[in-house]
């Protein structure tokens, strides 16, 4: 298996990057991780980092569903 990660973690819509970073910071604050943008993410547990990503997806799904109504 190749260890090439060239297709991962690419921003498909570069204009969305700032919005995703704002959402990430907002969600991290909601789950109790203050000053998330300045924290070394490697010092956080997998669970803590997973909460941020999971809640980001949850927020995006909720926003999308509200847009459908």
mmCIF file of the N, C-alpha and C atoms, coordinates in Angstrom:
data_MODEL
# 
_entry.id   MODEL 
# 
loop_
_atom_site.group_PDB 
_atom_site.id 
_atom_site.type_symbol 
_atom_site.label_atom_id 
_atom_site.label_alt_id 
_atom_site.label_comp_id 
_atom_site.label_asym_id 
_atom_site.label_entity_id 
_atom_site.label_seq_id 
_atom_site.pdbx_PDB_ins_code 
_atom_site.Cartn_x 
_atom_site.Cartn_y 
_atom_site.Cartn_z 
_atom_site.occupancy 
_atom_site.B_iso_or_equiv 
_atom_site.pdbx_formal_charge 
_atom_site.auth_seq_id 
_atom_site.auth_comp_id 
_atom_site.auth_asym_id 
_atom_site.auth_atom_id 
_atom_site.pdbx_PDB_model_num 
ATOM 1   N N  . UNK A 1 1  ? 0.843   -1.190 0.000  1.00 0.00 ? 1  UNK A N  1 
ATOM 2   C CA . UNK A 1 1  ? 0.000   0.000  0.000  1.00 0.00 ? 1  UNK A CA 1 
ATOM 3   C C  . UNK A 1 1  ? 0.880   1.243  0.000  1.00 0.00 ? 1  UNK A C  1 
ATOM 4   N N  . UNK A 1 2  ? 0.520   2.192  -0.783 1.00 0.00 ? 2  UNK A N  1 
ATOM 5   C CA . UNK A 1 2  ? 1.297   3.413  -0.918 1.00 0.00 ? 2  UNK A CA 1 
ATOM 6   C C  . UNK A 1 2  ? 1.031   4.361  0.249  1.00 0.00 ? 2  UNK A C  1 
ATOM 7   N N  . UNK A 1 3  ? 2.031   5.109  0.627  1.00 0.00 ? 3  UNK A N  1 
ATOM 8   C CA . UNK A 1 3  ? 1.858   6.083  1.706  1.00 0.00 ? 3  UNK A CA 1 
ATOM 9   C C  . UNK A 1 3  ? 1.671   7.482  1.153  1.00 0.00 ? 3  UNK A C  1 
ATOM 10  N N  . UNK A 1 4  ? 1.278   7.584  -0.109 1.00 0.00 ? 4  UNK A N  1 
ATOM 11  C CA . UNK A 1 4  ? 1.077   8.878  -0.755 1.00 0.00 ? 4  UNK A CA 1 
ATOM 12  C C  . UNK A 1 4  ? -0.238  9.486  -0.288 1.00 0.00 ? 4  UNK A C  1 
ATOM 13  N N  . UNK A 1 5  ? -0.178  10.637 0.356  1.00 0.00 ? 5  UNK A N  1 
ATOM 14  C CA . UNK A 1 5  ? -1.370  11.321 0.860  1.00 0.00 ? 5  UNK A CA 1 
ATOM 15  C C  . UNK A 1 5  ? -1.704  12.552 0.036  1.00 0.00 ? 5  UNK A C  1 
ATOM 16  N N  . UNK A 1 6  ? -1.323  12.560 -1.235 1.00 0.00 ? 6  UNK A N  1 
ATOM 17  C CA . UNK A 1 6  ? -1.491  13.767 -2.047 1.00 0.00 ? 6  UNK A CA 1 
ATOM 18  C C  . UNK A 1 6  ? -2.949  14.191 -2.186 1.00 0.00 ? 6  UNK A C  1 
ATOM 19  N N  . UNK A 1 7  ? -3.899  13.270 -2.082 1.00 0.00 ? 7  UNK A N  1 
ATOM 20  C CA . UNK A 1 7  ? -5.303  13.615 -2.244 1.00 0.00 ? 7  UNK A CA 1 
ATOM 21  C C  . UNK A 1 7  ? -6.017  13.950 -0.952 1.00 0.00 ? 7  UNK A C  1 
ATOM 22  N N  . UNK A 1 8  ? -5.344  13.835 0.140  1.00 0.00 ? 8  UNK A N  1 
ATOM 23  C CA . UNK A 1 8  ? -5.992  14.064 1.437  1.00 0.00 ? 8  UNK A CA 1 
ATOM 24  C C  . UNK A 1 8  ? -5.729  15.463 1.929  1.00 0.00 ? 8  UNK A C  1 
ATOM 25  N N  . UNK A 1 9  ? -6.680  15.972 2.685  1.00 0.00 ? 9  UNK A N  1 
ATOM 26  C CA . UNK A 1 9  ? -6.570  17.280 3.319  1.00 0.00 ? 9  UNK A CA 1 
ATOM 27  C C  . UNK A 1 9  ? -6.354  18.414 2.324  1.00 0.00 ? 9  UNK A C  1 
ATOM 28  N N  . UNK A 1 10 ? -6.904  18.246 1.140  1.00 0.00 ? 10 UNK A N  1 
ATOM 29  C CA . UNK A 1 10 ? -6.875  19.320 0.162  1.00 0.00 ? 10 UNK A CA 1 
ATOM 30  C C  . UNK A 1 10 ? -8.136  20.138 0.317  1.00 0.00 ? 10 UNK A C  1 
ATOM 31  N N  . UNK A 1 11 ? -8.007  21.429 0.224  1.00 0.00 ? 11 UNK A N  1 
ATOM 32  C CA . UNK A 1 11 ? -9.173  22.302 0.252  1.00 0.00 ? 11 UNK A CA 1 
ATOM 33  C C  . UNK A 1 11 ? -9.694  22.386 -1.172 1.00 0.00 ? 11 UNK A C  1 
ATOM 34  N N  . UNK A 1 12 ? -10.876 21.798 -1.406 1.00 0.00 ? 12 UNK A N  1 
ATOM 35  C CA . UNK A 1 12 ? -11.443 21.783 -2.748 1.00 0.00 ? 12 UNK A CA 1 
ATOM 36  C C  . UNK A 1 12 ? -11.940 23.157 -3.166 1.00 0.00 ? 12 UNK A C  1 
ATOM 37  N N  . UNK A 1 13 ? -12.435 23.921 -2.195 1.00 0.00 ? 13 UNK A N  1 
ATOM 38  C CA . UNK A 1 13 ? -12.896 25.285 -2.461 1.00 0.00 ? 13 UNK A CA 1 
ATOM 39  C C  . UNK A 1 13 ? -12.069 26.211 -1.580 1.00 0.00 ? 13 UNK A C  1 
ATOM 40  N N  . UNK A 1 14 ? -11.002 26.778 -2.121 1.00 0.00 ? 14 UNK A N  1 
ATOM 41  C CA . UNK A 1 14 ? -10.099 27.600 -1.304 1.00 0.00 ? 14 UNK A CA 1 
ATOM 42  C C  . UNK A 1 14 ? -10.804 28.735 -0.572 1.00 0.00 ? 14 UNK A C  1 
ATOM 43  N N  . UNK A 1 15 ? -11.865 29.266 -1.150 1.00 0.00 ? 15 UNK A N  1 
ATOM 44  C CA . UNK A 1 15 ? -12.595 30.364 -0.510 1.00 0.00 ? 15 UNK A CA 1 
ATOM 45  C C  . UNK A 1 15 ? -13.278 29.923 0.781  1.00 0.00 ? 15 UNK A C  1 
ATOM 46  N N  . UNK A 1 16 ? -13.482 28.627 0.950  1.00 0.00 ? 16 UNK A N  1 
ATOM 47  C CA . UNK A 1 16 ? -14.166 28.106 2.128  1.00 0.00 ? 16 UNK A CA 1 
ATOM 48  C C  . UNK A 1 16 ? -13.222 27.902 3.313  1.00 0.00 ? 16 UNK A C  1 
ATOM 49  N N  . UNK A 1 17 ? -11.935 27.973 3.089  1.00 0.00 ? 17 UNK A N  1 
ATOM 50  C CA . UNK A 1 17 ? -10.962 27.674 4.144  1.00 0.00 ? 17 UNK A CA 1 
ATOM 51  C C  . UNK A 1 17 ? -11.126 28.567 5.368  1.00 0.00 ? 17 UNK A C  1 
ATOM 52  N N  . UNK A 1 18 ? -11.313 29.865 5.168  1.00 0.00 ? 18 UNK A N  1 
ATOM 53  C CA . UNK A 1 18 ? -11.467 30.790 6.297  1.00 0.00 ? 18 UNK A CA 1 
ATOM 54  C C  . UNK A 1 18 ? -12.723 30.459 7.090  1.00 0.00 ? 18 UNK A C  1 
ATOM 55  N N  . UNK A 1 19 ? -13.799 30.140 6.400  1.00 0.00 ? 19 UNK A N  1 
ATOM 56  C CA . UNK A 1 19 ? -15.051 29.776 7.079  1.00 0.00 ? 19 UNK A CA 1 
ATOM 57  C C  . UNK A 1 19 ? -14.909 28.496 7.875  1.00 0.00 ? 19 UNK A C  1 
ATOM 58  N N  . UNK A 1 20 ? -14.213 27.515 7.324  1.00 0.00 ? 20 UNK A N  1 
ATOM 59  C CA . UNK A 1 20 ? -14.002 26.260 8.043  1.00 0.00 ? 20 UNK A CA 1 
ATOM 60  C C  . UNK A 1 20 ? -13.127 26.482 9.273  1.00 0.00 ? 20 UNK A C  1 
ATOM 61  N N  . UNK A 1 21 ? -12.134 27.350 9.158  1.00 0.00 ? 21 UNK A N  1 
ATOM 62  C CA . UNK A 1 21 ? -11.291 27.650 10.321 1.00 0.00 ? 21 UNK A CA 1 
ATOM 63  C C  . UNK A 1 21 ? -12.090 28.344 11.423 1.00 0.00 ? 21 UNK A C  1 
ATOM 64  N N  . UNK A 1 22 ? -12.999 29.254 11.039 1.00 0.00 ? 22 UNK A N  1 
ATOM 65  C CA . UNK A 1 22 ? -13.864 29.915 12.033 1.00 0.00 ? 22 UNK A CA 1 
ATOM 66  C C  . UNK A 1 22 ? -14.769 28.891 12.707 1.00 0.00 ? 22 UNK A C  1 
ATOM 67  N N  . UNK A 1 23 ? -15.346 27.980 11.911 1.00 0.00 ? 23 UNK A N  1 
ATOM 68  C CA . UNK A 1 23 ? -16.209 26.938 12.467 1.00 0.00 ? 23 UNK A CA 1 
ATOM 69  C C  . UNK A 1 23 ? -15.425 26.044 13.412 1.00 0.00 ? 23 UNK A C  1 
ATOM 70  N N  . UNK A 1 24 ? -14.207 25.684 13.026 1.00 0.00 ? 24 UNK A N  1 
ATOM 71  C CA . UNK A 1 24 ? -13.364 24.830 13.866 1.00 0.00 ? 24 UNK A CA 1 
ATOM 72  C C  . UNK A 1 24 ? -13.093 25.489 15.217 1.00 0.00 ? 24 UNK A C  1 
ATOM 73  N N  . UNK A 1 25 ? -12.776 26.779 15.201 1.00 0.00 ? 25 UNK A N  1 
ATOM 74  C CA . UNK A 1 25 ? -12.505 27.509 16.434 1.00 0.00 ? 25 UNK A CA 1 
ATOM 75  C C  . UNK A 1 25 ? -13.761 27.602 17.294 1.00 0.00 ? 25 UNK A C  1 
ATOM 76  N N  . UNK A 1 26 ? -14.897 27.870 16.664 1.00 0.00 ? 26 UNK A N  1 
ATOM 77  C CA . UNK A 1 26 ? -16.174 27.964 17.383 1.00 0.00 ? 26 UNK A CA 1 
ATOM 78  C C  . UNK A 1 26 ? -16.534 26.631 18.032 1.00 0.00 ? 26 UNK A C  1 
ATOM 79  N N  . UNK A 1 27 ? -16.405 25.556 17.284 1.00 0.00 ? 27 UNK A N  1 
ATOM 80  C CA . UNK A 1 27 ? -16.742 24.225 17.797 1.00 0.00 ? 27 UNK A CA 1 
ATOM 81  C C  . UNK A 1 27 ? -15.786 23.833 18.917 1.00 0.00 ? 27 UNK A C  1 
ATOM 82  N N  . UNK A 1 28 ? -14.500 24.112 18.754 1.00 0.00 ? 28 UNK A N  1 
ATOM 83  C CA . UNK A 1 28 ? -13.527 23.778 19.795 1.00 0.00 ? 28 UNK A CA 1 
ATOM 84  C C  . UNK A 1 28 ? -13.872 24.493 21.092 1.00 0.00 ? 28 UNK A C  1 
ATOM 85  N N  . UNK A 1 29 ? -14.305 25.731 20.986 1.00 0.00 ? 29 UNK A N  1 
ATOM 86  C CA . UNK A 1 29 ? -14.712 26.479 22.172 1.00 0.00 ? 29 UNK A CA 1 
ATOM 87  C C  . UNK A 1 29 ? -15.931 25.831 22.825 1.00 0.00 ? 29 UNK A C  1 
ATOM 88  N N  . UNK A 1 30 ? -16.882 25.378 21.996 1.00 0.00 ? 30 UNK A N  1 
ATOM 89  C CA . UNK A 1 30 ? -18.085 24.722 22.523 1.00 0.00 ? 30 UNK A CA 1 
ATOM 90  C C  . UNK A 1 30 ? -17.756 23.444 23.291 1.00 0.00 ? 30 UNK A C  1 
ATOM 91  N N  . UNK A 1 31 ? -16.726 22.717 22.860 1.00 0.00 ? 31 UNK A N  1 
ATOM 92  C CA . UNK A 1 31 ? -16.378 21.467 23.534 1.00 0.00 ? 31 UNK A CA 1 
ATOM 93  C C  . UNK A 1 31 ? -15.324 21.664 24.616 1.00 0.00 ? 31 UNK A C  1 
ATOM 94  N N  . UNK A 1 32 ? -15.007 22.935 24.928 1.00 0.00 ? 32 UNK A N  1 
ATOM 95  C CA . UNK A 1 32 ? -14.136 23.223 26.061 1.00 0.00 ? 32 UNK A CA 1 
ATOM 96  C C  . UNK A 1 32 ? -12.662 23.383 25.741 1.00 0.00 ? 32 UNK A C  1 
ATOM 97  N N  . UNK A 1 33 ? -12.325 23.558 24.482 1.00 0.00 ? 33 UNK A N  1 
ATOM 98  C CA . UNK A 1 33 ? -10.922 23.756 24.099 1.00 0.00 ? 33 UNK A CA 1 
ATOM 99  C C  . UNK A 1 33 ? -10.713 25.213 23.722 1.00 0.00 ? 33 UNK A C  1 
ATOM 100 N N  . UNK A 1 34 ? -10.373 26.022 24.707 1.00 0.00 ? 34 UNK A N  1 
ATOM 101 C CA . UNK A 1 34 ? -10.170 27.438 24.434 1.00 0.00 ? 34 UNK A CA 1 
ATOM 102 C C  . UNK A 1 34 ? -8.819  27.646 23.754 1.00 0.00 ? 34 UNK A C  1 
ATOM 103 N N  . UNK A 1 35 ? -8.696  28.717 22.988 1.00 0.00 ? 35 UNK A N  1 
ATOM 104 C CA . UNK A 1 35 ? -7.474  29.075 22.275 1.00 0.00 ? 35 UNK A CA 1 
ATOM 105 C C  . UNK A 1 35 ? -7.008  27.946 21.352 1.00 0.00 ? 35 UNK A C  1 
ATOM 106 N N  . UNK A 1 36 ? -7.963  27.288 20.691 1.00 0.00 ? 36 UNK A N  1 
ATOM 107 C CA . UNK A 1 36 ? -7.680  26.125 19.851 1.00 0.00 ? 36 UNK A CA 1 
ATOM 108 C C  . UNK A 1 36 ? -6.725  26.429 18.708 1.00 0.00 ? 36 UNK A C  1 
ATOM 109 N N  . UNK A 1 37 ? -6.827  27.635 18.130 1.00 0.00 ? 37 UNK A N  1 
ATOM 110 C CA . UNK A 1 37 ? -5.971  27.937 16.987 1.00 0.00 ? 37 UNK A CA 1 
ATOM 111 C C  . UNK A 1 37 ? -4.498  28.016 17.361 1.00 0.00 ? 37 UNK A C  1 
ATOM 112 N N  . UNK A 1 38 ? -4.173  28.225 18.637 1.00 0.00 ? 38 UNK A N  1 
ATOM 113 C CA . UNK A 1 38 ? -2.782  28.322 19.076 1.00 0.00 ? 38 UNK A CA 1 
ATOM 114 C C  . UNK A 1 38 ? -2.279  27.094 19.817 1.00 0.00 ? 38 UNK A C  1 
ATOM 115 N N  . UNK A 1 39 ? -3.135  26.086 19.970 1.00 0.00 ? 39 UNK A N  1 
ATOM 116 C CA . UNK A 1 39 ? -2.747  24.857 20.672 1.00 0.00 ? 39 UNK A CA 1 
ATOM 117 C C  . UNK A 1 39 ? -2.023  23.929 19.697 1.00 0.00 ? 39 UNK A C  1 
ATOM 118 N N  . UNK A 1 40 ? -0.992  23.235 20.184 1.00 0.00 ? 40 UNK A N  1 
ATOM 119 C CA . UNK A 1 40 ? -0.346  22.190 19.397 1.00 0.00 ? 40 UNK A CA 1 
ATOM 120 C C  . UNK A 1 40 ? -1.311  21.005 19.354 1.00 0.00 ? 40 UNK A C  1 
ATOM 121 N N  . UNK A 1 41 ? -1.902  20.760 18.189 1.00 0.00 ? 41 UNK A N  1 
ATOM 122 C CA . UNK A 1 41 ? -2.925  19.710 18.062 1.00 0.00 ? 41 UNK A CA 1 
ATOM 123 C C  . UNK A 1 41 ? -2.367  18.329 18.392 1.00 0.00 ? 41 UNK A C  1 
ATOM 124 N N  . UNK A 1 42 ? -1.051  18.158 18.235 1.00 0.00 ? 42 UNK A N  1 
ATOM 125 C CA . UNK A 1 42 ? -0.424  16.885 18.570 1.00 0.00 ? 42 UNK A CA 1 
ATOM 126 C C  . UNK A 1 42 ? -0.415  16.605 20.058 1.00 0.00 ? 42 UNK A C  1 
ATOM 127 N N  . UNK A 1 43 ? -0.593  17.649 20.871 1.00 0.00 ? 43 UNK A N  1 
ATOM 128 C CA . UNK A 1 43 ? -0.600  17.455 22.324 1.00 0.00 ? 43 UNK A CA 1 
ATOM 129 C C  . UNK A 1 43 ? -1.999  17.092 22.832 1.00 0.00 ? 43 UNK A C  1 
ATOM 130 N N  . UNK A 1 44 ? -3.000  17.173 21.956 1.00 0.00 ? 44 UNK A N  1 
ATOM 131 C CA . UNK A 1 44 ? -4.364  16.817 22.337 1.00 0.00 ? 44 UNK A CA 1 
ATOM 132 C C  . UNK A 1 44 ? -4.598  15.337 22.089 1.00 0.00 ? 44 UNK A C  1 
ATOM 133 N N  . UNK A 1 45 ? -5.535  14.774 22.826 1.00 0.00 ? 45 UNK A N  1 
ATOM 134 C CA . UNK A 1 45 ? -5.855  13.362 22.623 1.00 0.00 ? 45 UNK A CA 1 
ATOM 135 C C  . UNK A 1 45 ? -6.654  13.186 21.337 1.00 0.00 ? 45 UNK A C  1 
ATOM 136 N N  . UNK A 1 46 ? -6.689  11.961 20.854 1.00 0.00 ? 46 UNK A N  1 
ATOM 137 C CA . UNK A 1 46 ? -7.491  11.647 19.668 1.00 0.00 ? 46 UNK A CA 1 
ATOM 138 C C  . UNK A 1 46 ? -8.951  11.978 19.924 1.00 0.00 ? 46 UNK A C  1 
ATOM 139 N N  . UNK A 1 47 ? -9.393  11.718 21.126 1.00 0.00 ? 47 UNK A N  1 
ATOM 140 C CA . UNK A 1 47 ? -10.789 12.001 21.484 1.00 0.00 ? 47 UNK A CA 1 
ATOM 141 C C  . UNK A 1 47 ? -11.085 13.492 21.371 1.00 0.00 ? 47 UNK A C  1 
ATOM 142 N N  . UNK A 1 48 ? -10.198 14.331 21.885 1.00 0.00 ? 48 UNK A N  1 
ATOM 143 C CA . UNK A 1 48 ? -10.419 15.776 21.823 1.00 0.00 ? 48 UNK A CA 1 
ATOM 144 C C  . UNK A 1 48 ? -10.451 16.264 20.378 1.00 0.00 ? 48 UNK A C  1 
ATOM 145 N N  . UNK A 1 49 ? -9.478  15.848 19.581 1.00 0.00 ? 49 UNK A N  1 
ATOM 146 C CA . UNK A 1 49 ? -9.462  16.242 18.173 1.00 0.00 ? 49 UNK A CA 1 
ATOM 147 C C  . UNK A 1 49 ? -10.667 15.675 17.434 1.00 0.00 ? 49 UNK A C  1 
ATOM 148 N N  . UNK A 1 50 ? -11.072 14.468 17.777 1.00 0.00 ? 50 UNK A N  1 
ATOM 149 C CA . UNK A 1 50 ? -12.235 13.845 17.155 1.00 0.00 ? 50 UNK A CA 1 
ATOM 150 C C  . UNK A 1 50 ? -13.525 14.573 17.463 1.00 0.00 ? 50 UNK A C  1 
ATOM 151 N N  . UNK A 1 51 ? -13.652 15.063 18.682 1.00 0.00 ? 51 UNK A N  1 
ATOM 152 C CA . UNK A 1 51 ? -14.836 15.844 19.045 1.00 0.00 ? 51 UNK A CA 1 
ATOM 153 C C  . UNK A 1 51 ? -14.972 17.070 18.148 1.00 0.00 ? 51 UNK A C  1 
ATOM 154 N N  . UNK A 1 52 ? -13.864 17.747 17.925 1.00 0.00 ? 52 UNK A N  1 
ATOM 155 C CA . UNK A 1 52 ? -13.900 18.958 17.103 1.00 0.00 ? 52 UNK A CA 1 
ATOM 156 C C  . UNK A 1 52 ? -14.376 18.609 15.693 1.00 0.00 ? 52 UNK A C  1 
ATOM 157 N N  . UNK A 1 53 ? -13.763 17.608 15.084 1.00 0.00 ? 53 UNK A N  1 
ATOM 158 C CA . UNK A 1 53 ? -14.156 17.212 13.733 1.00 0.00 ? 53 UNK A CA 1 
ATOM 159 C C  . UNK A 1 53 ? -15.583 16.707 13.671 1.00 0.00 ? 53 UNK A C  1 
ATOM 160 N N  . UNK A 1 54 ? -15.978 15.913 14.649 1.00 0.00 ? 54 UNK A N  1 
ATOM 161 C CA . UNK A 1 54 ? -17.327 15.364 14.682 1.00 0.00 ? 54 UNK A CA 1 
ATOM 162 C C  . UNK A 1 54 ? -18.392 16.433 14.835 1.00 0.00 ? 54 UNK A C  1 
ATOM 163 N N  . UNK A 1 55 ? -18.139 17.369 15.721 1.00 0.00 ? 55 UNK A N  1 
ATOM 164 C CA . UNK A 1 55 ? -19.113 18.448 15.920 1.00 0.00 ? 55 UNK A CA 1 
ATOM 165 C C  . UNK A 1 55 ? -19.149 19.398 14.731 1.00 0.00 ? 55 UNK A C  1 
ATOM 166 N N  . UNK A 1 56 ? -18.016 19.546 14.029 1.00 0.00 ? 56 UNK A N  1 
ATOM 167 C CA . UNK A 1 56 ? -18.020 20.365 12.815 1.00 0.00 ? 56 UNK A CA 1 
ATOM 168 C C  . UNK A 1 56 ? -18.960 19.747 11.784 1.00 0.00 ? 56 UNK A C  1 
ATOM 169 N N  . UNK A 1 57 ? -18.851 18.434 11.598 1.00 0.00 ? 57 UNK A N  1 
ATOM 170 C CA . UNK A 1 57 ? -19.723 17.740 10.643 1.00 0.00 ? 57 UNK A CA 1 
ATOM 171 C C  . UNK A 1 57 ? -21.177 17.867 11.080 1.00 0.00 ? 57 UNK A C  1 
ATOM 172 N N  . UNK A 1 58 ? -21.438 17.708 12.374 1.00 0.00 ? 58 UNK A N  1 
ATOM 173 C CA . UNK A 1 58 ? -22.799 17.820 12.887 1.00 0.00 ? 58 UNK A CA 1 
ATOM 174 C C  . UNK A 1 58 ? -23.381 19.205 12.577 1.00 0.00 ? 58 UNK A C  1 
ATOM 175 N N  . UNK A 1 59 ? -22.590 20.258 12.805 1.00 0.00 ? 59 UNK A N  1 
ATOM 176 C CA . UNK A 1 59 ? -23.042 21.623 12.521 1.00 0.00 ? 59 UNK A CA 1 
ATOM 177 C C  . UNK A 1 59 ? -23.311 21.812 11.029 1.00 0.00 ? 59 UNK A C  1 
ATOM 178 N N  . UNK A 1 60 ? -22.419 21.283 10.189 1.00 0.00 ? 60 UNK A N  1 
ATOM 179 C CA . UNK A 1 60 ? -22.597 21.445 8.747  1.00 0.00 ? 60 UNK A CA 1 
ATOM 180 C C  . UNK A 1 60 ? -23.851 20.727 8.257  1.00 0.00 ? 60 UNK A C  1 
ATOM 181 N N  . UNK A 1 61 ? -24.124 19.548 8.802  1.00 0.00 ? 61 UNK A N  1 
ATOM 182 C CA . UNK A 1 61 ? -25.335 18.811 8.421  1.00 0.00 ? 61 UNK A CA 1 
ATOM 183 C C  . UNK A 1 61 ? -26.575 19.564 8.876  1.00 0.00 ? 61 UNK A C  1 
ATOM 184 N N  . UNK A 1 62 ? -26.572 20.078 10.104 1.00 0.00 ? 62 UNK A N  1 
ATOM 185 C CA . UNK A 1 62 ? -27.711 20.845 10.598 1.00 0.00 ? 62 UNK A CA 1 
ATOM 186 C C  . UNK A 1 62 ? -27.965 22.080 9.736  1.00 0.00 ? 62 UNK A C  1 
ATOM 187 N N  . UNK A 1 63 ? -26.906 22.790 9.380  1.00 0.00 ? 63 UNK A N  1 
ATOM 188 C CA . UNK A 1 63 ? -27.055 23.974 8.531  1.00 0.00 ? 63 UNK A CA 1 
ATOM 189 C C  . UNK A 1 63 ? -27.616 23.594 7.166  1.00 0.00 ? 63 UNK A C  1 
ATOM 190 N N  . UNK A 1 64 ? -27.150 22.498 6.605  1.00 0.00 ? 64 UNK A N  1 
ATOM 191 C CA . UNK A 1 64 ? -27.630 22.052 5.307  1.00 0.00 ? 64 UNK A CA 1 
ATOM 192 C C  . UNK A 1 64 ? -29.109 21.678 5.384  1.00 0.00 ? 64 UNK A C  1 
ATOM 193 N N  . UNK A 1 65 ? -29.482 20.933 6.431  1.00 0.00 ? 65 UNK A N  1 
ATOM 194 C CA . UNK A 1 65 ? -30.878 20.525 6.586  1.00 0.00 ? 65 UNK A CA 1 
ATOM 195 C C  . UNK A 1 65 ? -31.791 21.718 6.781  1.00 0.00 ? 65 UNK A C  1 
ATOM 196 N N  . UNK A 1 66 ? -31.337 22.731 7.505  1.00 0.00 ? 66 UNK A N  1 
ATOM 197 C CA . UNK A 1 66 ? -32.145 23.940 7.680  1.00 0.00 ? 66 UNK A CA 1 
ATOM 198 C C  . UNK A 1 66 ? -32.319 24.674 6.363  1.00 0.00 ? 66 UNK A C  1 
ATOM 199 N N  . UNK A 1 67 ? -31.320 24.609 5.503  1.00 0.00 ? 67 UNK A N  1 
ATOM 200 C CA . UNK A 1 67 ? -31.412 25.235 4.191  1.00 0.00 ? 67 UNK A CA 1 
ATOM 201 C C  . UNK A 1 67 ? -32.408 24.535 3.279  1.00 0.00 ? 67 UNK A C  1 
ATOM 202 N N  . UNK A 1 68 ? -32.682 23.264 3.543  1.00 0.00 ? 68 UNK A N  1 
ATOM 203 C CA . UNK A 1 68 ? -33.634 22.515 2.729  1.00 0.00 ? 68 UNK A CA 1 
ATOM 204 C C  . UNK A 1 68 ? -35.078 22.856 3.074  1.00 0.00 ? 68 UNK A C  1 
ATOM 205 N N  . UNK A 1 69 ? -35.296 23.372 4.260  1.00 0.00 ? 69 UNK A N  1 
ATOM 206 C CA . UNK A 1 69 ? -36.664 23.656 4.708  1.00 0.00 ? 69 UNK A CA 1 
ATOM 207 C C  . UNK A 1 69 ? -37.200 24.917 4.113  1.00 0.00 ? 69 UNK A C  1 
# 
